Amino acid sequence: MNKEFFEALDLLEKEKGIPKEYMLGKVEAALITAFKRERGGSNVRVLIDENKKEVRVYEQMTVVEEVTDPMTEITLEEARTHSKRLGIGDICEIEQKTKAYGRISAQTAKQVIIQGIREAERGMMIKEYESKQGEIISATVERVDSNTGNVIVNTGTSHATLLSSEQIPGETYTPDTQIKVLVTEVKKETKGPLVTLSRVHPGLVRRLFELEVPEIQEGVVTIQNIIREAGSRSKMAVSSIDDNVDPIGACIGNKGMRINRIVEELHGERIDIVKYSDDLTEYVRAALSPANVISVELAEGERAARVIVAPDQLSLAIGKEGQNARLAARLTGCKIDIKTN
C-alpha cells in the first residue's frame, strides 16, 4: 500500500469514472475480509491516509484481567507493551502488516476489489441508460444472432441487444452499420442493466420529429398522438399554438425535406400527418386522410362515429386490409363506421 496504489485509484477514477472514495471503501472492505479470513473472528480497523499515501490495518482487542477469548481479548500486561495508557476495558489496537496475509486471503481481497469495480461500472452504466430512457441513441451493429434474430449493437460505451420483436419487419442489419434506436426501458439486474431498445415503438417516430422540426423543439408545434404499425404506416396528429404556423407544413418541411429524412431513417415507412382538433367530428375527418370525407355523425353517449364518403373514396378511407380506418380509429380513440352515400 504505497504511492503507486493511490495513483492507480486516481487513474481508475480518471479513465473509468469510478470515484476514488468509492474504491477506498471497497479496499477497506477487502482488507477487513482478508484479515478476518486470516485471523478468524477478530475485530479490525482500517486506516487510509491519502495525504501520507498509507493504508494501515489494526487488530482490535479488548483489555481484560483474564482472557477467555484469545481472538478478541488481551491481558493488561500484554496490552501495555503496545501502549502504557491502556486500562481494563479499553481497546488495544495492534498494527498488522498486510504483507503477512496468506495467498488465499490476498485472493479474497483481490476479488472484493474487482467486484467493487464491476459494481461501480454497472452502476454508472445504469445511470447512463436511465438518463437516456425515452431518447434516441445511435448504435453500431456488431452481429445478428442466427438462432434468435436478435441484433447485438455497440452503443459506444457498452453492448446492448435489439430484440427481434423490436425490429422493423423486413429490415436487415449488416455489421458495422449505424442504426438509430429508442431506449424504452432500463431495468436493474444482477449482471448489469437490462436495456430495452426499439425500432418499432411510436416514441421513435416522435423523437425523430422532435429532433428534426425546430417548431416542435420550440414548443410552437405539439405532437398530440402517434399510432404506428412499424415498417408500414404511421399516423401522427399535430397542433400549433400559433395561427401563423401550419403544424402539418412544419413537420413536412420545404419540399418534404424534413419528413423525407425521417421516412428514410424508417426505411420507407409511410407517415400521415393530420391536424389535431378538440372537435371529435373534425378530428375523425382529418384522421381518415388522404380520403375526402363528406360527413361525420357522432353517436350519442359513446365515442363512435358514422362516416360518409363518396363511392370512389371508400377504398381509400378504409385502406389496404383496413389499415387506414384502423389507424384513424386508434388515433382518435373513436370507433369508426365508414359508409358511402
PyMOL commands that set and color helices and strands:
alter all, ss='L'
color gray80, all
select helices_A, chain A and resi 3-16+20-39+76-79+98-100+103-131+164-166+202-212+214-217+247-252+254-265+280-287+311-318+320-332
alter helices_A, ss='H'
color red, helices_A
select strands_A, chain A and resi 43-49+54-64+73-75+91-96+136-144+151-154+159-162+178-189+192-198+221-229+233-240+270-275+293-298+304-309+335-340
alter strands_A, ss='S'
color yellow, strands_A
deselect
rebuild
show_as cartoon
